[in-house]
Amino acid sequence: MIYLIAVVMGYFTATNGMVERRARTFIGMGYTNPTYAKMSALGGLGGWFCILPAAYFVGSDYGNGFLQGLLFCAAALGGAVLAGLVKFPGLSYLIGAFTLPVNIALVALVYLITRA
């Protein structure tokens, strides 16, 4: 379950990165709503800053601490690769805008799972 959360976090972060690159490269491909644009811009920065604390929580809970945290980061990278393979064109902009709130909620979920 923990590693599935890592894959989802990596997927959201990579999708946000692809959306931001597309929005900045092509004219007319950005967000029309400035709030969504700001949320998407913050999501790219906050994506890995959410994955790393979650990896710390996983590593501090299980026996092989560093190894489990490293596997969590590897699962997040696997989710990032999956984002490159599986694309939802209409949904990508929505995923990009809500990356930061979803990843924060998933970090809280990982914390609750590892501390229970």
Buried (B, 14 or more C-beta within 10 A) or exposed (E): EBBEBBBBBBBBBBBBBBBBEBBEEEEEEBBEEEEBBEBBBBBBEBBBEBBBEBBBBBBEBBEEEEEBBBBBBBBBBBBBEBBEEEEEEEEBBBBBBBBBEBBBEBBEBBBEBBEE
